[in-house]
Amino acid sequence: SALEAEAGVAVAFGKLLGVGRGVFEHCNCNSGPMSCLNASTCRATHHGFSVAAFSPLGQDVDHVLRVPIVSDGPWRCKDASGKALPSQVLALDQRTRELPRLYLNSFNLTKEQYKAADAALTNDATAVLAVSLPIKATGAATAACGPGSAAPSSSITVTRDGDKLIVDNGLLRLTFCTATKALTTIENLASRTTTSLKLTWGWYNSSVGGCTPYPDTLSDLEPACSSQASGAYIFRPNSSELFGFDPSFVPQMAVETGSVYAEVRLRGSPFTSHTIRLGKDNAHVEVEWTAGPIPVDTPWLAPDSNWGKEVVLRYDTDVASGDVFYTDSNGRETVKRVRDERGPSYPSPYKISEPVAGNYYPVNALASISDDCVEFDVIVDT
């Protein structure tokens, strides 16, 4: 069970650090009414803590730990030798604070019971502490953190130029449009290459079984009708049309910056949002997305339109990759993919049966596109 796994981890860290297992606390709430994973709640870290981190990788890494805290002022962190670690405190956004309350089941509850259940699930954290912790290859490192003034350090540059918001760490430069509340371009300052980059939320209408209309551009088609409905482990849209969200929703943008990273928080609908982070010395961009709860009703399209939704986050670039892209094969080698085609083990010509779902691939590591100048990779968080 998860509780047994946590106990085993405590024993292992206790032996590594020379302390008893009783000094460790866990944050996944496996013994309570919910799992706090990805919910940014952990009472063990609210007012000060020591944390141990282990890296199984064969090279040294500098990893950013993010933990929820209760604070309205600065914090400081030190490693095992007493050396100060780069850290910053960021406000915990309201959307993240609301996540634990999604586990609230109000069925048959009185007002008093509902109030008590809601209080039990309310996230008490008010901020997030980000600390940069260097970890040796296949080694462990510790950090002790608590309220107090941190050593002054430079922040990542965030500037405004008209309706442009520019985030620059000396390696990458991100440009956002403050009018549309969206990312527009990414520039590699070392290679001096730039591409447009836009992240767009959308959704396909889930199939309930039946016939799927095909785009006019396709040929060599399988029959368009099937009794298979979209559902658990089955991704089957009923058309190739990607729908947007309520156009009356006003997009939101918020910016946080400090000595560890700068982040831009974007929200384009009541139930979809993403945060784009650029670390101080990172040559990559981190995207953290949140989706849900996904509504069934779609009043902005038509009354009583209770449509199932297959929600996606799409990355649009200027990379001239044509129909070719690459994905990993179960986290191992990368495999060449061609839109609407299959490999030599399939019949030729290959007949398209699902023009949308047939071009989505599960990945454990990455998906990649490239042209003669630029390579763009999306690496999943494992």
C-alpha positions, 0 to 999 in steps of 0.5 A: 500500500501507499502507507507501507511504501512511505514507511519503507522510504522513511526507513531508507532515509533514516539509514542514509541520514543516521536518524530514526524513522520517527522524525519523518512526516509524509504529505500524501494524506493517504490515511485521510479522506483524499490524496494530496498528490499535486494539490500543494498541501502539506501541513508538515512543511507549513512553519519550518522543516528539514527535507531530504532528497535522493537522486538516482541519476548518474550525474549531479543535478540542481533540482528545485524543490517546491513545498507549501508553507504558511508565510507572509514574509521571507524564508531562508534555507541551508544545506547540511554544511550550513551554506545558504541555498537560493530560495524564494517565496511565491504566493499560492494561487487561488486555483491551486488552493481550491484543488483539495476541495474537489474531494468534498462529497456533499451527498446527504450532508447537512449544512453543519456537516458540509461546513466541517468537511469543507474545513477539513479539506481546506488548504491552510498553505498561503505560499510556496517555497522554492529552493534550489538544492544541488544533489550529487550523482546517485546521492542524497542532500538535505535542506533545513528551511524556516522563516527568516531573511534570506541572503540577497540575490539577483532575480530573473529579468522581467520587463514590459515593453508596451503590450509585451512582457519579456522574461529573460534568464540569459539563456532563453527569452520568453515573450508574452502578450499582455493583451491576449494573456498568452505566450507568443515567442521563445528565443534561444539566446546562445544560438540566436534562434526564435520561434513562435510558441503558443499554448492553446487549450481546447477540447474534442467532443467525445463520441458516444459510438456511431459514425465519425465524419472525416476531413475532405483531405483524407483518402484510404479510409476505413468505414467511419462507423463503430459502436465504440464510445469514448471512455476510460482508456478510450480516446475517440472524438466524434469529429476532427473539430477542436472546440474552444471555451466560453468566449465571455471568460476574460483571460488572466495573467499573473507574474512572480519572479525571484532568485530561483525562477520567474513564472507567468500564470495564465488562465484561459477558462474557468477550468483550465490554467497553466504556469510557465516557469523559467529557472535562473540557469535553465536552458529549458522552460517548465509548463505546469498545467491544471485541468478540471473539474471538466463540466459536461454542459456547454452553454456557450455553444447551445442550450442543454448541450451536455457534451463529453469533452476530451481536453487537450493542451496544444503547442503551436510553433513555426517549426517546419516539421511537415507531417513528421514527429518523434515520440519515445517507445516506452521510455526507451528509443525514439520512433519516427511518426508520420501523420496519418501513416504507420510503419512497415508492419502495417498494411499498405496503403494504411487506411485511416480509421481515427483521424484525431485519435490515430495521431495521438501517442502515449509517451513516457519521455518526450515528443519532438519536432524539428526542421533544418534550424530548430528542434522543439521537444516536449518532455513529460514530468516523470 
